[in-house]
Amino acid sequence: MKRILIVTWYCSNNFGTSLQAFALQKHLSNLGYDVEILNHFLLDNSLKSILKRIFGLLGLLRVIRFFRFIRKANLYTYIKSEINEKCIFTEKQYRKMLKETDVFIAGSDQIWNCYYRFDPFYFLDFVENKKCIAYASSIGTNSVAPQYSDKVRDLLVKFSSIGVREKTAIKVLSDLTGRNDIRQVLDPTFLLKVDCWKEFGNGAILDFDIPETYIFCYLIGDNEEYSRQLKDVVNKSGIGKVVIIPSIENPQFNLEGAIVYKKAGPKEFIHLIEKCSLVCTDSFHASALSINMSKKFVEFKRFSDNEIQSQNSRLYDLLNQYNLRDRFYSSDDGWLNCIDYEAIQTLLIEDRMKSNNFLVNAIES
Protein backbone atom coordinates (compact mmCIF):
# COMPACT_ATOMS: atom_id res chain seq x y z
CA MET A 1 0.00 0.00 0.00
CA LYS A 2 1.54 3.31 -1.11
CA ARG A 3 1.50 6.17 1.35
CA ILE A 4 0.29 9.45 -0.22
CA LEU A 5 0.24 13.01 1.10
CA ILE A 6 -1.98 15.58 -0.58
CA VAL A 7 -1.22 19.29 -0.49
CA THR A 8 -4.25 21.48 -1.14
CA TRP A 9 -6.55 24.01 0.50
CA TYR A 10 -9.00 22.23 2.77
CA CYS A 11 -9.59 23.95 6.12
CA SER A 12 -11.81 26.64 4.67
CA ASN A 13 -15.22 28.28 4.97
CA ASN A 14 -15.44 27.97 1.18
CA PHE A 15 -17.57 24.87 0.51
CA GLY A 16 -16.01 24.02 -2.85
CA THR A 17 -12.53 24.15 -1.36
CA SER A 18 -13.52 21.81 1.46
CA LEU A 19 -15.35 19.37 -0.79
CA GLN A 20 -12.67 19.03 -3.47
CA ALA A 21 -10.13 18.13 -0.77
CA PHE A 22 -12.47 15.55 0.75
CA ALA A 23 -13.24 14.09 -2.70
CA LEU A 24 -9.61 13.50 -3.69
CA GLN A 25 -8.79 12.00 -0.31
CA LYS A 26 -11.90 9.79 -0.44
CA HIS A 27 -11.23 8.60 -3.99
CA LEU A 28 -7.63 7.66 -3.26
CA SER A 29 -8.70 5.90 -0.09
CA ASN A 30 -11.32 3.97 -2.06
CA LEU A 31 -8.52 2.87 -4.40
CA GLY A 32 -6.70 1.37 -1.42
CA TYR A 33 -4.03 4.00 -0.77
CA ASP A 34 -2.98 5.23 2.66
CA VAL A 35 -3.72 8.93 2.21
CA GLU A 36 -3.59 12.07 4.34
CA ILE A 37 -3.84 15.79 3.66
CA LEU A 38 -0.77 17.71 4.76
CA ASN A 39 -1.32 20.75 6.91
CA HIS A 40 0.68 23.76 5.73
CA PHE A 41 3.84 23.73 7.83
CA LEU A 42 6.70 26.17 8.37
CA LEU A 43 10.05 25.30 9.89
CA ASP A 44 11.77 28.67 9.56
CA ASN A 45 12.49 31.11 12.36
CA SER A 46 9.68 33.54 11.60
CA LEU A 47 7.33 34.43 14.45
CA LYS A 48 4.41 32.76 12.63
CA SER A 49 6.35 29.52 12.24
CA ILE A 50 7.54 29.48 15.85
CA LEU A 51 4.04 30.15 17.20
CA LYS A 52 2.51 27.47 15.00
CA ARG A 53 5.05 24.91 16.18
CA ILE A 54 4.46 25.82 19.83
CA PHE A 55 0.67 25.68 19.50
CA GLY A 56 0.89 22.43 17.55
CA LEU A 57 3.16 20.69 20.02
CA LEU A 58 0.87 21.81 22.86
CA GLY A 59 -2.14 20.39 21.02
CA LEU A 60 -3.78 23.79 20.70
CA LEU A 61 -4.38 23.92 16.93
CA ARG A 62 -7.73 22.13 17.24
CA VAL A 63 -8.73 24.55 19.99
CA ILE A 64 -7.86 27.51 17.77
CA ARG A 65 -9.78 25.94 14.89
CA PHE A 66 -12.79 25.36 17.14
CA PHE A 67 -12.98 29.06 18.01
CA ARG A 68 -12.35 30.00 14.39
CA PHE A 69 -15.43 28.04 13.34
CA ILE A 70 -17.48 28.60 16.49
CA ARG A 71 -20.36 29.93 14.39
CA LYS A 72 -19.92 27.09 11.92
CA ALA A 73 -20.20 24.00 14.11
CA ASN A 74 -21.15 21.80 11.13
CA LEU A 75 -18.00 22.86 9.28
CA TYR A 76 -15.79 22.20 12.30
CA THR A 77 -17.37 18.76 12.79
CA TYR A 78 -16.86 17.96 9.10
CA ILE A 79 -13.15 18.83 9.16
CA LYS A 80 -12.64 16.91 12.38
CA SER A 81 -14.48 13.76 11.21
CA GLU A 82 -13.94 13.61 7.44
CA ILE A 83 -10.44 15.00 6.82
CA ASN A 84 -7.47 12.74 7.56
CA GLU A 85 -4.89 15.37 8.45
CA LYS A 86 -1.11 15.21 8.78
CA CYS A 87 0.56 17.93 10.84
CA ILE A 88 4.29 18.69 10.97
CA PHE A 89 5.78 20.78 13.79
CA THR A 90 9.44 19.74 14.04
CA GLU A 91 12.41 18.98 11.81
CA LYS A 92 12.36 15.39 13.08
CA GLN A 93 8.70 14.97 12.05
CA TYR A 94 9.49 16.51 8.67
CA ARG A 95 12.35 14.05 8.01
CA LYS A 96 10.18 11.14 9.13
CA MET A 97 7.40 12.29 6.80
CA LEU A 98 9.76 12.42 3.80
CA LYS A 99 11.07 8.95 4.58
CA GLU A 100 7.64 7.36 5.00
CA THR A 101 5.79 9.01 2.09
CA ASP A 102 5.86 7.43 -1.37
CA VAL A 103 4.03 10.08 -3.40
CA PHE A 104 3.19 13.74 -2.88
CA ILE A 105 0.23 15.17 -4.77
CA ALA A 106 -0.39 18.85 -5.40
CA GLY A 107 -4.17 18.68 -5.35
CA SER A 108 -6.94 20.71 -6.83
CA ASP A 109 -8.52 24.14 -6.45
CA GLN A 110 -6.70 27.36 -7.34
CA ILE A 111 -3.56 26.51 -5.39
CA TRP A 112 -1.49 27.65 -8.40
CA ASN A 113 -3.32 30.96 -8.93
CA CYS A 114 -0.39 33.31 -8.45
CA TYR A 115 -2.55 36.42 -8.93
CA TYR A 116 -4.33 35.42 -5.74
CA ARG A 117 -1.28 34.14 -3.84
CA PHE A 118 2.04 32.55 -4.74
CA ASP A 119 3.05 29.94 -2.17
CA PRO A 120 5.87 27.48 -3.06
CA PHE A 121 4.42 25.01 -0.54
CA TYR A 122 1.62 24.22 -2.98
CA PHE A 123 4.22 23.53 -5.66
CA LEU A 124 5.78 20.95 -3.29
CA ASP A 125 9.00 22.92 -2.83
CA PHE A 126 9.70 21.05 0.45
CA VAL A 127 9.82 17.60 -1.21
CA GLU A 128 13.32 16.33 -1.83
CA ASN A 129 13.70 13.08 -3.79
CA LYS A 130 10.19 11.61 -3.70
CA LYS A 131 7.66 11.46 -6.51
CA CYS A 132 5.67 14.65 -7.11
CA ILE A 133 2.52 14.74 -9.19
CA ALA A 134 -0.25 17.28 -9.74
CA TYR A 135 -3.89 16.33 -9.93
CA ALA A 136 -6.37 18.97 -11.17
CA SER A 137 -4.25 21.84 -9.90
CA SER A 138 -5.68 25.13 -11.14
CA ILE A 139 -4.10 28.44 -12.11
CA GLY A 140 -7.63 29.87 -12.08
CA THR A 141 -6.96 32.48 -14.78
CA ASN A 142 -5.65 32.74 -18.36
CA SER A 143 -2.04 33.29 -17.32
CA VAL A 144 0.57 32.96 -14.59
CA ALA A 145 1.35 36.25 -12.85
CA PRO A 146 4.49 37.50 -14.68
CA GLN A 147 6.45 38.25 -11.51
CA TYR A 148 6.24 34.56 -10.52
CA SER A 149 6.51 32.85 -13.91
CA ASP A 150 10.21 31.96 -13.59
CA LYS A 151 9.71 30.51 -10.10
CA VAL A 152 6.69 28.49 -11.22
CA ARG A 153 8.62 27.10 -14.20
CA ASP A 154 11.51 26.02 -11.97
CA LEU A 155 9.20 24.43 -9.39
CA LEU A 156 7.31 22.40 -12.00
CA VAL A 157 10.49 20.72 -13.30
CA LYS A 158 10.43 18.05 -10.59
CA PHE A 159 6.85 16.91 -11.26
CA SER A 160 6.75 13.52 -12.94
CA SER A 161 3.11 14.05 -14.02
CA ILE A 162 0.98 17.18 -14.23
CA GLY A 163 -2.79 17.08 -14.53
CA VAL A 164 -4.58 20.44 -14.56
CA ARG A 165 -8.25 21.18 -14.05
CA GLU A 166 -8.81 23.60 -16.92
CA LYS A 167 -8.03 23.12 -20.58
CA THR A 168 -6.86 26.73 -20.66
CA ALA A 169 -4.01 25.90 -18.27
CA ILE A 170 -2.51 23.25 -20.56
CA LYS A 171 -1.23 25.78 -23.09
CA VAL A 172 -0.23 28.32 -20.42
CA LEU A 173 1.90 25.84 -18.47
CA SER A 174 3.18 24.01 -21.56
CA ASP A 175 4.44 27.28 -23.01
CA LEU A 176 5.98 28.21 -19.68
CA THR A 177 7.75 24.90 -19.01
CA GLY A 178 8.32 23.51 -22.50
CA ARG A 179 6.56 20.29 -21.45
CA ASN A 180 4.24 18.43 -23.81
CA ASP A 181 2.85 15.95 -21.28
CA ILE A 182 0.45 18.17 -19.32
CA ARG A 183 -3.10 16.78 -19.34
CA GLN A 184 -6.54 18.01 -18.40
CA VAL A 185 -8.32 15.98 -15.71
CA LEU A 186 -11.59 16.26 -13.84
CA ASP A 187 -12.02 18.21 -10.65
CA PRO A 188 -11.92 15.72 -7.74
CA THR A 189 -15.61 16.27 -6.98
CA PHE A 190 -16.38 14.48 -10.27
CA LEU A 191 -14.36 11.43 -9.21
CA LEU A 192 -17.04 10.56 -6.65
CA LYS A 193 -20.26 9.25 -8.18
CA VAL A 194 -23.63 10.68 -7.28
CA ASP A 195 -24.51 7.84 -4.89
CA CYS A 196 -21.40 8.65 -2.84
CA TRP A 197 -22.40 12.31 -2.64
CA LYS A 198 -25.95 11.41 -1.64
CA GLU A 199 -24.65 9.20 1.15
CA PHE A 200 -22.36 12.03 2.26
CA GLY A 201 -25.28 14.50 2.23
CA ASN A 202 -27.45 12.17 4.27
CA GLY A 203 -25.32 13.16 7.26
CA ALA A 204 -26.68 16.73 7.07
CA ILE A 205 -28.22 18.27 10.18
CA LEU A 206 -30.76 20.98 9.31
CA ASP A 207 -32.78 23.11 11.70
CA PHE A 208 -35.52 24.00 9.20
CA ASP A 209 -37.94 22.11 6.96
CA ILE A 210 -36.80 21.97 3.34
CA PRO A 211 -39.47 23.27 0.93
CA GLU A 212 -40.81 20.70 -1.50
CA THR A 213 -39.66 22.86 -4.43
CA TYR A 214 -36.98 25.51 -4.12
CA ILE A 215 -34.05 27.32 -5.71
CA PHE A 216 -30.69 26.69 -4.04
CA CYS A 217 -28.56 29.84 -4.15
CA TYR A 218 -24.82 30.08 -3.42
CA LEU A 219 -23.05 33.21 -4.66
CA ILE A 220 -19.43 34.09 -3.92
CA GLY A 221 -19.08 37.37 -5.79
CA ASP A 222 -20.36 40.66 -4.42
CA ASN A 223 -22.03 41.68 -7.67
CA GLU A 224 -24.68 44.40 -7.54
CA GLU A 225 -26.56 42.69 -10.38
CA TYR A 226 -27.08 39.42 -8.48
CA SER A 227 -30.28 40.44 -6.66
CA ARG A 228 -31.95 41.54 -9.90
CA GLN A 229 -30.80 38.42 -11.71
CA LEU A 230 -32.01 36.10 -8.94
CA LYS A 231 -35.42 37.81 -8.85
CA ASP A 232 -35.63 37.30 -12.63
CA VAL A 233 -34.80 33.61 -12.25
CA VAL A 234 -37.48 33.24 -9.56
CA ASN A 235 -40.10 34.91 -11.76
CA LYS A 236 -39.27 33.06 -14.96
CA SER A 237 -38.73 29.64 -13.40
CA GLY A 238 -41.95 29.83 -11.41
CA ILE A 239 -40.15 28.54 -8.31
CA GLY A 240 -41.09 30.85 -5.46
CA LYS A 241 -39.05 29.41 -2.62
CA VAL A 242 -35.34 30.23 -2.31
CA VAL A 243 -32.77 28.76 0.10
CA ILE A 244 -29.59 30.84 0.33
CA ILE A 245 -26.33 29.61 1.83
CA PRO A 246 -24.26 32.79 2.28
CA SER A 247 -20.66 32.46 1.18
CA ILE A 248 -17.78 33.57 3.37
CA GLU A 249 -16.89 36.07 0.63
CA ASN A 250 -20.43 37.49 0.35
CA PRO A 251 -22.04 36.89 3.77
CA GLN A 252 -24.73 39.57 3.56
CA PHE A 253 -26.40 38.44 0.35
CA ASN A 254 -30.15 38.08 0.81
CA LEU A 255 -33.46 38.13 -1.03
CA GLU A 256 -36.79 39.11 0.51
CA GLY A 257 -38.70 36.00 1.58
CA ALA A 258 -35.73 33.63 1.18
CA ILE A 259 -34.51 31.16 3.78
CA VAL A 260 -30.96 32.20 4.66
CA TYR A 261 -29.10 29.29 6.25
CA LYS A 262 -25.87 30.44 7.89
CA LYS A 263 -25.07 27.26 9.84
CA ALA A 264 -24.42 25.02 6.84
CA GLY A 265 -21.39 22.78 6.64
CA PRO A 266 -20.30 20.77 3.58
CA LYS A 267 -22.83 17.98 4.23
CA GLU A 268 -25.72 20.45 4.41
CA PHE A 269 -24.41 22.12 1.27
CA ILE A 270 -24.50 18.83 -0.66
CA HIS A 271 -27.89 17.80 0.72
CA LEU A 272 -29.51 21.10 -0.26
CA ILE A 273 -28.13 20.88 -3.80
CA GLU A 274 -29.37 17.31 -4.14
CA LYS A 275 -32.93 18.14 -3.02
CA CYS A 276 -33.40 21.41 -4.90
CA SER A 277 -35.18 22.04 -8.20
CA LEU A 278 -32.75 24.65 -9.51
CA VAL A 279 -29.28 25.93 -8.54
CA CYS A 280 -28.23 29.58 -8.91
CA THR A 281 -24.51 30.07 -8.45
CA ASP A 282 -21.28 31.70 -9.58
CA SER A 283 -19.21 28.98 -7.92
CA PHE A 284 -17.13 26.53 -9.95
CA HIS A 285 -17.71 23.70 -7.49
CA ALA A 286 -21.42 24.31 -7.03
CA SER A 287 -21.66 24.13 -10.83
CA ALA A 288 -19.54 20.97 -11.00
CA LEU A 289 -21.63 19.30 -8.30
CA SER A 290 -24.83 20.33 -10.09
CA ILE A 291 -23.58 18.64 -13.26
CA ASN A 292 -22.45 15.55 -11.36
CA MET A 293 -25.87 15.27 -9.67
CA SER A 294 -27.81 16.12 -12.87
CA LYS A 295 -29.36 19.30 -11.47
CA LYS A 296 -30.74 22.17 -13.50
CA PHE A 297 -28.65 25.27 -12.81
CA VAL A 298 -28.07 28.90 -13.78
CA GLU A 299 -24.56 30.33 -13.87
CA PHE A 300 -23.99 33.95 -12.82
CA LYS A 301 -20.78 35.67 -13.92
CA ARG A 302 -18.66 36.76 -10.99
CA PHE A 303 -16.05 38.63 -13.07
CA SER A 304 -15.90 40.71 -16.19
CA ASP A 305 -14.19 38.84 -19.03
CA ASN A 306 -11.87 41.81 -19.50
CA GLU A 307 -10.34 41.64 -16.00
CA ILE A 308 -6.78 40.28 -16.05
CA GLN A 309 -7.54 38.34 -12.86
CA SER A 310 -10.89 37.09 -14.14
CA GLN A 311 -11.63 33.48 -13.19
CA ASN A 312 -14.35 33.07 -15.81
CA SER A 313 -12.12 30.86 -17.97
CA ARG A 314 -12.54 27.94 -15.58
CA LEU A 315 -16.33 28.20 -15.94
CA TYR A 316 -16.09 28.48 -19.73
CA ASP A 317 -13.90 25.37 -19.78
CA LEU A 318 -16.28 23.43 -17.53
CA LEU A 319 -19.49 24.39 -19.34
CA ASN A 320 -18.01 23.98 -22.82
CA GLN A 321 -16.80 20.50 -21.91
CA TYR A 322 -20.39 19.37 -21.38
CA ASN A 323 -22.12 21.60 -23.95
CA LEU A 324 -23.68 23.76 -21.26
CA ARG A 325 -22.69 27.25 -22.39
CA ASP A 326 -26.36 28.26 -22.32
CA ARG A 327 -26.36 27.93 -18.52
CA PHE A 328 -24.92 31.44 -18.20
CA TYR A 329 -27.58 33.91 -17.15
CA SER A 330 -28.49 36.12 -20.10
CA SER A 331 -31.37 38.15 -21.48
CA ASP A 332 -32.23 35.48 -24.08
CA ASP A 333 -33.18 33.09 -21.24
CA GLY A 334 -31.25 30.15 -22.68
CA TRP A 335 -30.78 28.95 -19.11
CA LEU A 336 -34.46 27.96 -19.09
CA ASN A 337 -33.72 25.20 -21.62
CA CYS A 338 -33.83 21.60 -20.47
CA ILE A 339 -30.49 19.83 -19.98
CA ASP A 340 -29.81 16.51 -21.71
CA TYR A 341 -28.20 14.86 -18.71
CA GLU A 342 -28.32 11.41 -20.25
CA ALA A 343 -25.76 12.52 -22.86
CA ILE A 344 -23.75 14.47 -20.28
CA GLN A 345 -23.54 11.53 -17.89
CA THR A 346 -22.25 9.36 -20.75
CA LEU A 347 -19.46 11.90 -21.34
CA LEU A 348 -18.80 12.15 -17.63
CA ILE A 349 -18.38 8.39 -17.24
CA GLU A 350 -15.68 8.44 -19.93
CA ASP A 351 -13.97 11.51 -18.46
CA ARG A 352 -14.04 9.98 -14.99
CA MET A 353 -12.37 6.84 -16.29
CA LYS A 354 -9.65 8.83 -18.09
CA SER A 355 -8.98 10.98 -15.04
CA ASN A 356 -8.80 7.97 -12.75
CA ASN A 357 -6.39 6.24 -15.15
CA PHE A 358 -4.18 9.35 -15.23
CA LEU A 359 -4.10 9.48 -11.44
CA VAL A 360 -3.35 5.79 -10.91
CA ASN A 361 -0.70 5.71 -13.66
CA ALA A 362 0.94 8.83 -12.23
CA ILE A 363 1.13 7.20 -8.80
CA GLU A 364 2.20 3.74 -9.91
CA SER A 365 4.53 4.42 -12.84
Secondary structure, DSSP 8 states (H G I E B T S, - for coil): --EEEEES--SSS-HHHHHHHHHHHHHHHHTT-EEEEE-----SSSHHHHHHHHHHHTT-HHHHHHHHTTT-HHHHHHHHHH--EE---SHHHHHHHHHH-SEEEE-SBSTT-TTT---GGGGTTT--SSEEEEEEE---SSS--GGGHHHHHHHHTT-SEEEES-HHHHHHHHHHH--S--EE---HHHHS-HHHHHHHHTT---SS---SS-EEEE--S--TTHHHHHHHHHHHHT---EEE---SSSTT---TT-EE--S--HHHHHHHHHH-SEEEE--HHHHHHHHHTT--EEE---S-TT-TT--HHHHHHHHHHTT-GGGB--TT-GGGS---HHHHHHHHHHHHHHHHHHHHHHHH-
